[in-house]
Amino acid sequence: MANFIIGFSQISNPLCLILCFVGTFLGIFFGASPGMTSSMGIALALPVTYSMGIVPGMSLLLGIYIGSISGGLITAILINIPGTPASVATTFDGYPMAVRGEGGRAVRVGTLYSFLGGMVSLLALFGISPILAKWALKFSYEEYFAIALLSLMLISSLSGKSVVKGMISALVGIIFTTVGMAPVDTVRRYTFGITNLDGGFKLLPLMIGVYAVSEVIKVAAAKENAGYKPLNYRSEGLGITWKEFREQFKNFVVSAGLGVGIGILPGLGAAISNLIAYTVSKKMSKHPEQYGTGCIDGLIASETANNAVSGGALIPLLTMGIPGDAGTTMLLAAFMLHGITPGPLLFDTYSDTIYAMFAILIVSNIMMLLIQIYGLPAFLKLLMVPRNILLPVVMVLASVGAFAMNNRIFDVWSILFFAIIGYLLSRFEFPPAPIVLGFVLGPILELNFRRGMMSSFGNFANFFTRPIAGTVLVITIVVLVVQVFGKFRNNMEKKGS
């Protein structure tokens, strides 16, 4: 407790609080802008912290980190375009709620559970980070491969009525990850002599194309789009009753646990946690058929999990010097810039700084809640702009964001390519979410499979002999069998009726 008092005392000056507020506000802006990410926001703000001390500098950077994860829910709910990959699953039920006039409530509920998920992850960071970090060290190539494979099997729950279409969408995402330099041996694959393809496709252009620009194409293709008018979005309080809060407690705890656990595992991150938590929530639900129609359960699962990653991803960063996601990679650069090397000795040598960071994270979460709740009227004014004007503006901002990531005009053309792919798949009712998840998991799956096979000299049985990996692979097989059998039984029942 004394350490926390020292930590709060270090940030209780006006400069740190102002920087924390500015960082959180900028983070929300970056998160809500399709094409912008937390890593981009931190990268842009990093030079500003050169002349600052470590505590004021981290006040700005951690504020951006916290705000950007939650900010993605704003556009995900209001215009069906996830601001970041962490908000993909938020569109499934958030946007249908907005369509039926509950956009204000959806934003308030999403913000509340973003705050609660973030606070749970910080509790894990404060209390059990050394234990969890040691547990995560037991994971090797085989375990990461098994987890990635299980995640792909869970995609079938996100694929609507057809498991086959869901798996095909995932396969499309995986296929795009094979373009460029192969992992391990760096062999060029499917580049066709195009040098821009040597580095492969990037997640940001794919996500923007499949979601944002394909939405623009849909509006352009619609026969009637000029008469669009926003519905009534009035909402009060936090958007949820005490009874609903109690009913959602189990969903919240499970989703927060998944978010923290996935955050601890380096390389996974919020882009995967929201989809997996949504899947698990749907499987646990007594009314899974309501998911995707504006069910508050799915919204809560997604927003709880993606924000719970924030503290979880900091655990391997602080205790092992291993960043958990793209945002913490930039935070690692900030540490190194200020002469601090994260690792096992960090809590001993820089304990005051670490507890100041803990205080910053708490304050940033509180500021995020207040900004998004009280700034809701301003966010809802987005809907006063006709979609045929708003969506082209979104497309321009998204293109600028994609270009800024790598300074390549090729990434802008990639957006258009993926937009056409996304539009065509949606016309034939192929779900877009598995494409994104397949693209995220594809490199993890391939890299760890190849390394696992190399370490075992080509013996695939080694994946099953390792206790954790073997257990996860068995669960994967069981999930696949249950999914196929369940769909087969449903089809037989329909034919019988």
Secondary structure, DSSP 4 states (H G I P E B T S, - for coil): -HHHHHHHHHH-SHHHHHHHHHHHHHHHHHHHSTT--HHHHHHHHGGGGTTS-HHHHHHHHHHHHHHHHHHHHHHHHHSS--SSGGGTTHHHHHHHHIIIIIHHHHHHHHHHHHHHHHHHHHHHHHHHHHHHHHHHTT--HHHHHHHHHHHHHGGGGGSTT-HHHHHHHHHHHHHHHTSEEPTTT--EES-TT-GGGTT---HHHHHIIIIIIHHHHHHHHSS--TT---------TTS--HHHHHHTHHHHHHHHHHHHHHHHSTT--HHHHHHHHHHHHHHH-S-GGGTTSS-HHHHHHHHHHHHHHHHHHHHHHHHHS--SSHHHHHHHHHHHHTT---STTHHHHSHHHHHHHHHHHHHHHHHHHHHHHHTHHHHHGGGGS-HHHHHHHHHHHHHHHHHHHHT-HHHHHHHHHHHHHHHHHHHTT--SHHHHHHHHHHHHHHHHHHHHHHHTTT-TTHHHHSHHHHHHHHHHHHHHHHHHHHHHHHHHHHHH-
